[in-house]
Amino acid sequence: SEAVWSTQPARWRVPCSPVLMFSLQAEHLPARGVPSGSRSTTFSATSSHLLYNIGETLQLIDLSNPTAQEPEMFNFREPVVSHDLTAFERPVSRSAMTVELRSVVALASGEVLLWKPLQRRDSRLGSMTYTPCCKEGAADGAAITLIRWCPGGDGSFVTAH
């Protein structure tokens, strides 16, 4: 992924973290399709996604589909301080893999959340779900300034305080 720092007009006065563009390479393509009944999480070699936030809203836009209805959006309780996006390969059968986008999000309170942007919406709640990884700055109580995925794809991330 590539980080591009955004600049905003002074009149907005909203905290904003880096804008992350993510492009999947051809070697990340699954051998077969997606399990039936799930929203598509496979990508073509031309898929590109843009993840950015303004204040408490995180948005994911599919740049390879200019006619998309609207971007995937998620509103949090607090301002987003930092976020990072990566792709994980996960098996759908013994011989097939699929690629899933995951974002790790740090909030102003020190809370860390795992958000899977392209995962199906929870039909009971009518909204997308996220998984808390660290509640209320439980690691050391200090505010997080930066969060990034660790290389290697094992699901580890690192935070700066």
C-alpha positions, 0 to 999 in steps of 0.5 A: 500500500502507498500512503498519500498525506491529504491536505485540507482547507483550514476552514474544515478543521477536522482531524484527518489521517493519511489517505491509503491507496491499495492495489492488489497484484495478480498473484493475490487472485484466488484460484476459484470464486467466492463461496455461494451466498457471500458478497464478493470479496475477490478482486481482479488484477485491476482492483484498486481501493482508496481508504480515507477518513474525515473526522469520525467517518471511514470510507472505502472507495473502489477506484476500478468501478466508477459507476459504483452506487456509493462507497463503503462507509462506517461511522465511529463514536469518536474521531479516527486517529489512524488506520491501515488497510491490507489484504489477507488470503483465506482458504475457501476450500482445500484448493481455493483461496480468496482475498479479504480486505481488512482495516485496523483502526485507531480511535481518539480514545485509544481503542483499536478496531478491526474492520472488514470493509467488504464483508456482508452487512449484519442483517439483524443490525442493518450495519457493518460490523467491527471487532474491538481489539483493544478497548479504551487504550488497554495496552498502556492507557496512552493515546495512539498516534499511528497504527500499521499492519506488520509485514508477513500477513499473520494479522499482527499490527503495531501502534505508536503512542 
